[in-house]
Amino acid sequence: MIYKAIKYLYYRIYDWNLRAWGESDMPQYNAIIGVSFLMFLNIIGIFIAIEALTGNQYFLFLPKGEYYAAATCLLLLLFNYFLLVRNGKYLTITEEFKKENSLQKRKGLVFVWLYVIGSFAIPLLLAWLMY
């Protein structure tokens, strides 16, 4: 279920990038950057939620926290590359979701927009409430 949601999110970002800028912009890599960034925001949101619930600052103020953040981003990029792009997997994903009808597409776009908005809003809201 989660894998299918990740694939669908990837497909929507890939498809948008492909339509907007074409193949020359390497949409398959831009899409993994987008998916990885949203996953990173989700991880930050989880850390902020843990800190908010416990009242302690465990994660955000670690020494060398920026190195941990950069390493996490790189790991997410690598993970998503192997999951979604390597050996032309993005082409299979594209074929899987190209066949959706207009109702499925509308529902999927609502899911994607809610996920994207939530990925930005929840960590910001939690951080605002916490600090």
N, C-alpha and C positions, 0 to 999 in steps of 0.2 A: 504494500500500500504506500509506504513512504517512498520507495524507489520509483513507483509510478508517478507520484506527485513531483519528485525531483525531475524526472524525465519530462513531465509536462511543463514544468516551469522552464526548464532548459529549452524545450521546443518553442515555447512562446517567445522567449528572449531571442533565440536563434532566428525564428521566422521574422520577427520585427526587424532585427538587424539586417537580415538578408534583403527584405523588401526596402528598407531605408537606404542602405549603402551598397548592396550587392556583394558578390563573392570576393571582390578585391579587398574588402575590409576584414576578411577572415571571421565571419560571424560565429563559426564554431568555437573559436577561442574567446571572442567577446562574450559569448553566452556563458562559458564556464567562469569567466571573471564575474559576471553578474550573479550567477548562482552562488559562487563562493563568497562574494561580498554579503549577500543576504544571509547565508549560513553563518558568517562571522558575526553579523548583527544579532542573530538568534543566540549565539554563544554568549555574547556580551550581555544580552538581555537575561539569560539564565544566571550569569554571575551577579548581575545587579539585583535580581530577584532574591538570590540566596543571601546577599548582603543585606537587603531590605528586611527579609524575614528574620535574620539572626541579629541584626543590629551591629554586626561587626564588619570590618573592612578586610576581607581576605584577598581579593583578587585584583581590584583596580589599582591598588597602590603598592603592588609588589615591586621590589627593587628590580630594575631592568624589565619592567612591564612591557615596554615598547618592543623589546626583543621577543618576548613571549607572543605578543600580538602579531608581529611579523612572521614568526615561525608558524603560528596557527594559520595565518593567511596562506602561506606557502603550502602547508600540509593540506588545506582545503582545496587549493588549486590542483595539487597533485592527485588527490583523491578523486576530484571531479573529472580530471583529465582521463584517468583510467576508467572511471565509471561511465563517462558520457561521450568521449571523443576518440580515444585510442582505437585503432584498427577500423575506423569508419563507423563507429557505433552511432554517431550523430545522424548518419544517413538512415540507419534502421529506425531510430527514434522519429525522424522526420516522416518516414513512410507510415509508421504506426499511428501518428496523430493527424496526418494529412486527410484522412478519410472521415473525420468527424463532421457531423451535420451542423446546421446553424444553431440548434438548441444546445448541443454539446459544446460548441465553440463559445457560445454566450456564457454558459455555466462555467466553463474553463477560464474564461477571461475574468469573470467575477472572482473566482478562486485566486487567480494570479494577482489581481489588484488588491484583494483583501490581504493576501500574504505579504505583498510588497509594502503596503501601507502599515500593516501590523509590525513588520520587521523593523521599520523605522520608528513607529509611534510607541510601541511598548517599551523599548529600552529608554527612550527619551522621557516617557511618562514615569517610569519607575525611578529613573535618576532624579527627575524633578521632585517626586514625592519623597525620595530618600534624603536628598540634600536640601 
